[in-house]
Amino acid sequence: MSDVPANLVGSAAAVCSISSFAPQAYKIWKERDASAVSLKTYSLTVACFILWVIYGGLTSAWPVVLANACALIMATAVLVMKWRFRERP
């Protein structure tokens, strides 16, 4: 059986995972406000992507590493902006 359908689905999933953070990151950057973003949620999301990257590396699943490393960068950007644009008293 051909791996093409599985690779297409995997590639589409990777693109969706990576790009899903872009609207949130853009909104935070544009408004300089991250008050609506959950610190706990994005902290957990970043931790999960770190674990996926490690898993992919340990199993030599380089597409998993690449996709999750890109998603990690995007999620980390949101987390950093959450910290940078936090409300100050």
Number of C-alpha atoms within 10 A of each C-alpha: 4 6 7 9 10 10 12 11 11 15 14 11 13 19 14 13 17 18 14 14 18 16 10 17 20 12 13 19 16 9 9 14 16 23 13 8 15 12 16 10 11 18 14 13 17 22 15 14 21 18 14 19 24 17 15 19 15 11 11 11 13 14 16 18 22 16 22 24 19 18 26 23 16 21 25 20 19 26 22 16 18 23 13 12 15 13 10 4 3
